[in-house]
Amino acid sequence: MAPKNRWREHPAELLRVGEGFSLADVDPRATPGWGGTKQQGKAFGKARGPLLSELQERLYAHGRTGGSRSVLLVVQGMDTSGKGGVVRHVMGMVDPQGVALRAFGRPTEEEARHHYLWRVRRALPTGGQIGVFDRSHYEDVLVARVDELVEPAVWQKRYEEINRFEREVAEAGTTIIKVALVISREEQGLRLMERLQRFDKHWKFDPADVDARKKWDDYQQAYADVLDRTSTDVAPWYVVPADRKWYARLAVTELLTRALIDLGLGWPTPRWKVETQQRRLAATMDEATIAEARASEKAVKKKLKRDEQEFAAAVAAATG
């Protein structure tokens, strides 16, 4: 039996940055819209797998047949906010061949010689792909600002540059989902301390993370300005409380599922005639194998019809 949908309000509406939004009002430990327990949330998120997988397969199929639609999931957040966990758990439910993952760290020497958006353009998903950015071009108005890597006049003009860039990406056929994972300073401290306590997590610790904590307020202001100035109709921000990892993963799963549903993709129609190709294939098969294929045709069509009905019901439940 499928887990009960306990969303009181869909996160696509509840978490979207809109007029009057204030980052200071976000409770990082909250679970907005979810009316169930942690275990119920984890079970429901896992149960989304089959629907999410088929939605992604339909997108991938369109890309393989010349379609230009794609999805870009941008995941931003302070250190230890759970970016990697969200990517691993959510994207782990879909076929990896249809996912283009890119983690943006400090620019390489080659990247630094170009405009800051150069490396981002090169990483955009192609038709049929779900692109995932673990950090992104927003580092250039966050880290670059707080660590004073460029003059204020430089990073201040980047907000509108980013808005224009994302508008171009959206017009080319890419649905953009931007997620800001919001973690409390206390929870971040606990997660960093755990990394120091566990030798198997030492590789994840960076002394610079402690330095960044000293600039916490500066980063909060930088994030607030990003959310205020770059959440647009074509590329909205969704602010996800992230102290509870299970909730952040559940919410992002729902956001991605809704975005794929909204594409409204069916299975692509082939450019060739099925009957013609069936005759050509039959000409390469022996009579016994042809008979076996024809005998199974009714069962195949019956299962396909049932699968389509189940998919339609799952979509209706996810959007109802």
VMD Tcl script that draws the C-alpha trace (Angstrom):
set ca {
  {0.00 0.00 0.00}
  {1.38 3.40 -1.03}
  {2.19 5.86 1.80}
  {-0.42 8.55 2.33}
  {0.21 11.98 0.86}
  {0.43 14.21 3.91}
  {1.25 17.47 2.17}
  {-1.21 20.08 3.44}
  {0.09 22.52 0.82}
  {2.43 21.81 -2.07}
  {5.98 23.12 -1.56}
  {5.98 24.60 -5.08}
  {3.57 27.24 -3.76}
  {4.56 27.31 -0.10}
  {8.35 27.63 -0.45}
  {8.51 29.92 -3.46}
  {10.04 33.33 -2.84}
  {7.49 36.03 -3.45}
  {6.62 39.57 -2.53}
  {7.30 40.32 1.12}
  {9.61 37.34 1.62}
  {12.16 37.68 4.43}
  {14.97 35.18 4.92}
  {15.16 36.19 8.58}
  {11.64 34.82 9.08}
  {12.55 31.31 7.88}
  {12.76 28.68 10.64}
  {15.47 26.20 9.52}
  {13.95 23.45 11.69}
  {10.44 23.84 10.33}
  {8.74 21.40 7.94}
  {6.38 23.71 6.02}
  {3.38 22.00 4.51}
  {4.17 18.49 5.68}
  {1.59 17.08 8.07}
  {3.25 13.78 8.87}
  {6.17 12.41 10.85}
  {9.79 12.00 9.82}
  {9.32 8.32 9.03}
  {6.18 9.02 7.02}
  {8.04 11.71 5.11}
  {10.94 9.42 4.28}
  {8.55 6.68 3.16}
  {6.57 9.08 0.99}
  {9.69 10.48 -0.62}
  {10.91 6.98 -1.44}
  {7.51 6.08 -2.89}
  {7.82 9.00 -5.32}
  {10.61 7.08 -7.06}
  {8.56 5.26 -9.73}
  {6.69 8.42 -10.78}
  {9.84 10.54 -10.80}
  {11.66 7.85 -12.78}
  {9.00 7.65 -15.50}
  {8.74 11.41 -15.77}
  {12.48 11.59 -16.29}
  {12.41 8.76 -18.81}
  {9.80 10.62 -20.86}
  {11.97 13.73 -20.82}
  {15.02 11.69 -21.83}
  {13.05 10.01 -24.64}
  {12.09 13.42 -26.02}
  {15.72 14.49 -25.96}
  {16.79 11.35 -27.81}
  {14.23 12.09 -30.53}
  {15.20 15.72 -31.06}
  {13.33 17.47 -28.25}
  {14.89 20.57 -26.67}
  {13.18 20.56 -23.28}
  {15.36 20.10 -20.21}
  {15.34 20.83 -16.48}
  {17.98 22.58 -14.40}
  {18.01 22.07 -10.62}
  {20.23 24.60 -8.86}
  {21.08 23.73 -5.25}
  {22.68 26.43 -3.09}
  {23.33 26.58 0.62}
  {25.87 27.18 3.32}
  {28.45 24.48 4.05}
  {26.85 21.31 5.55}
  {23.35 22.42 4.48}
  {22.88 19.07 2.75}
  {23.43 19.89 -0.92}
  {25.21 16.62 -1.63}
  {22.62 14.59 0.26}
  {19.78 16.15 -1.69}
  {21.50 15.40 -4.98}
  {22.35 11.84 -3.94}
  {18.93 10.91 -2.58}
  {16.68 12.71 -5.06}
  {18.64 12.08 -8.26}
  {19.37 8.54 -7.11}
  {15.76 7.72 -8.00}
  {16.24 8.39 -11.72}
  {18.36 6.96 -14.55}
  {21.86 8.50 -14.28}
  {22.32 8.59 -18.05}
  {19.71 11.35 -18.16}
  {21.37 13.45 -15.44}
  {24.14 16.01 -15.94}
  {25.68 16.82 -12.54}
  {28.14 19.64 -12.07}
  {29.66 20.80 -8.78}
  {31.06 24.33 -8.91}
  {34.06 25.00 -6.72}
  {36.82 27.55 -6.94}
  {37.34 28.47 -10.63}
  {40.22 26.74 -12.39}
  {42.92 28.84 -14.06}
  {41.18 28.41 -17.40}
  {37.76 29.32 -15.98}
  {39.18 32.38 -14.23}
  {40.37 33.74 -17.59}
  {36.76 33.91 -18.81}
  {33.57 35.67 -17.78}
  {32.13 34.07 -14.65}
  {29.16 32.68 -16.60}
  {31.41 30.95 -19.17}
  {31.81 27.74 -17.17}
  {28.11 27.75 -16.30}
  {27.03 27.92 -19.95}
  {29.24 24.95 -20.74}
  {27.54 22.90 -18.01}
  {23.91 23.56 -18.99}
  {21.79 20.46 -19.66}
  {21.06 19.53 -23.25}
  {17.65 18.43 -24.52}
  {16.25 15.53 -22.50}
  {18.55 15.99 -19.52}
  {18.05 17.00 -15.92}
  {20.99 19.22 -15.07}
  {22.00 19.55 -11.42}
  {24.24 22.32 -10.12}
  {25.78 21.67 -6.69}
  {26.57 25.32 -6.03}
  {26.41 27.50 -9.11}
  {26.89 30.92 -10.67}
  {25.47 32.31 -7.45}
  {28.86 31.79 -5.83}
  {29.84 34.90 -7.79}
  {27.43 37.06 -5.80}
  {27.89 35.20 -2.51}
  {31.49 34.16 -1.90}
  {32.82 36.82 -4.26}
  {30.94 39.43 -2.25}
  {31.55 38.24 1.30}
  {35.22 37.40 0.78}
  {35.72 40.62 -1.19}
  {37.13 38.81 -4.23}
  {35.83 41.60 -6.47}
  {34.83 45.21 -5.96}
  {31.20 45.95 -4.93}
  {30.57 47.62 -8.28}
  {31.40 44.31 -9.97}
  {29.19 41.93 -7.99}
  {26.33 44.42 -7.78}
  {25.80 44.39 -11.56}
  {25.82 40.58 -11.63}
  {22.27 40.24 -10.33}
  {20.79 41.62 -13.54}
  {23.33 39.72 -15.63}
  {22.19 36.50 -13.98}
  {18.53 37.36 -14.52}
  {19.18 37.94 -18.24}
  {21.20 34.75 -18.48}
  {18.51 32.64 -16.81}
  {15.83 34.21 -18.98}
  {17.78 33.15 -22.08}
  {18.17 29.63 -20.70}
  {14.45 29.37 -19.97}
  {13.50 30.68 -23.41}
  {15.69 27.97 -24.95}
  {13.50 25.30 -23.33}
  {14.97 24.71 -19.87}
  {12.78 24.70 -16.76}
  {14.80 26.21 -13.91}
  {14.30 25.20 -10.27}
  {16.49 27.07 -7.79}
  {16.66 25.70 -4.26}
  {18.21 27.54 -1.32}
  {18.81 25.18 1.60}
  {18.60 27.15 4.83}
  {20.47 25.74 7.82}
  {20.79 27.29 11.27}
  {24.18 28.32 12.64}
  {23.70 25.87 15.52}
  {22.96 22.91 13.25}
  {25.89 23.76 11.01}
  {28.17 23.77 14.04}
  {26.93 20.31 15.07}
  {27.45 18.90 11.58}
  {30.95 20.32 11.33}
  {31.81 18.96 14.77}
  {30.58 15.51 13.74}
  {32.94 15.62 10.77}
  {35.80 16.27 13.15}
  {34.67 13.49 15.50}
  {34.55 10.86 12.72}
  {37.76 9.89 10.93}
  {35.69 8.70 7.97}
  {34.36 12.25 7.56}
  {37.62 14.15 7.94}
  {37.92 14.32 4.14}
  {34.75 16.43 4.07}
  {36.05 19.00 6.56}
  {37.67 22.20 5.36}
  {39.24 24.60 7.89}
  {37.86 27.40 5.75}
  {34.37 26.35 6.90}
  {35.21 27.64 10.37}
  {36.43 30.91 8.90}
  {33.16 31.26 7.00}
  {31.18 30.88 10.23}
  {32.78 34.08 11.45}
  {31.10 35.80 8.50}
  {27.70 34.23 9.11}
  {25.76 37.49 9.21}
  {27.47 38.71 6.04}
  {26.48 35.52 4.25}
  {22.91 35.77 5.47}
  {22.67 39.28 4.03}
  {24.24 38.13 0.77}
  {21.72 35.29 0.50}
  {18.85 37.62 1.35}
  {19.86 39.94 -1.49}
  {20.19 37.03 -3.93}
  {16.69 35.81 -3.09}
  {15.25 39.31 -3.30}
  {16.90 40.28 -6.59}
  {17.04 37.05 -8.62}
  {13.78 35.22 -7.95}
  {11.88 35.70 -11.21}
  {8.86 34.21 -12.94}
  {11.04 32.08 -15.22}
  {13.60 31.14 -12.56}
  {12.06 31.28 -9.08}
  {13.83 30.51 -5.84}
  {12.42 27.98 -3.38}
  {13.69 28.38 0.19}
  {13.84 24.99 1.90}
  {14.45 24.66 5.67}
  {17.34 22.21 5.94}
  {18.02 21.46 9.61}
  {15.96 18.30 9.11}
  {17.64 16.51 6.22}
  {14.69 14.25 5.52}
  {12.40 17.24 4.99}
  {14.79 19.01 2.63}
  {15.10 15.87 0.50}
  {11.34 15.34 0.51}
  {10.61 18.93 -0.50}
  {13.11 18.94 -3.35}
  {11.70 15.62 -4.58}
  {8.26 17.24 -4.77}
  {9.59 20.35 -6.52}
  {11.34 18.29 -9.19}
  {8.34 15.98 -9.63}
  {5.99 18.93 -10.11}
  {8.34 20.57 -12.62}
  {8.51 17.40 -14.71}
  {4.74 16.94 -14.57}
  {4.25 20.52 -15.74}
  {6.23 19.75 -18.90}
  {3.26 17.59 -19.94}
  {5.35 15.13 -21.91}
  {3.91 11.96 -23.34}
  {5.93 9.35 -25.19}
  {7.39 10.75 -28.44}
  {5.86 9.63 -31.71}
  {8.37 7.88 -33.99}
  {9.14 9.33 -37.41}
  {8.87 5.87 -38.93}
  {5.83 3.59 -39.28}
  {5.57 0.87 -36.64}
  {3.91 -1.59 -39.03}
  {6.65 -1.17 -41.61}
  {9.39 -1.81 -39.08}
  {7.51 -4.83 -37.69}
  {7.45 -6.37 -41.17}
  {11.15 -5.63 -41.68}
  {12.03 -7.16 -38.32}
  {9.85 -10.22 -38.92}
  {11.77 -10.87 -42.11}
  {14.89 -11.44 -39.99}
  {13.19 -13.88 -37.55}
  {12.23 -17.52 -37.80}
  {8.56 -18.57 -37.73}
  {8.65 -19.92 -34.17}
  {10.04 -16.66 -32.78}
  {7.50 -14.62 -34.74}
  {4.69 -16.76 -33.34}
  {6.02 -16.25 -29.80}
  {6.10 -12.47 -30.31}
  {2.55 -12.40 -31.66}
  {1.31 -14.57 -28.80}
  {2.67 -12.09 -26.24}
  {1.39 -8.98 -28.01}
  {-1.98 -8.96 -26.25}
  {-0.35 -9.24 -22.81}
  {2.14 -6.50 -23.70}
  {-0.64 -4.11 -24.72}
  {-2.69 -4.96 -21.63}
  {0.27 -4.20 -19.36}
  {0.99 -0.98 -21.25}
  {-2.60 0.17 -20.79}
  {-2.45 -0.63 -17.06}
  {0.86 1.19 -16.73}
  {-0.55 4.27 -18.45}
  {-3.56 4.27 -16.16}
  {-1.35 3.97 -13.07}
  {0.86 6.80 -14.33}
  {-2.14 9.06 -14.95}
  {-3.47 8.28 -11.47}
  {-0.06 9.03 -9.90}
  {0.15 12.37 -11.73}
  {-3.38 13.28 -10.65}
  {-2.56 12.43 -7.03}
  {0.66 14.47 -7.17}
  {-1.09 17.55 -8.52}
  {-4.41 17.25 -6.71}
}
mol new
graphics top color blue
foreach p $ca { graphics top sphere $p radius 0.5 }
foreach p [lrange $ca 0 end-1] q [lrange $ca 1 end] { graphics top cylinder $p $q radius 0.2 }
display resetview
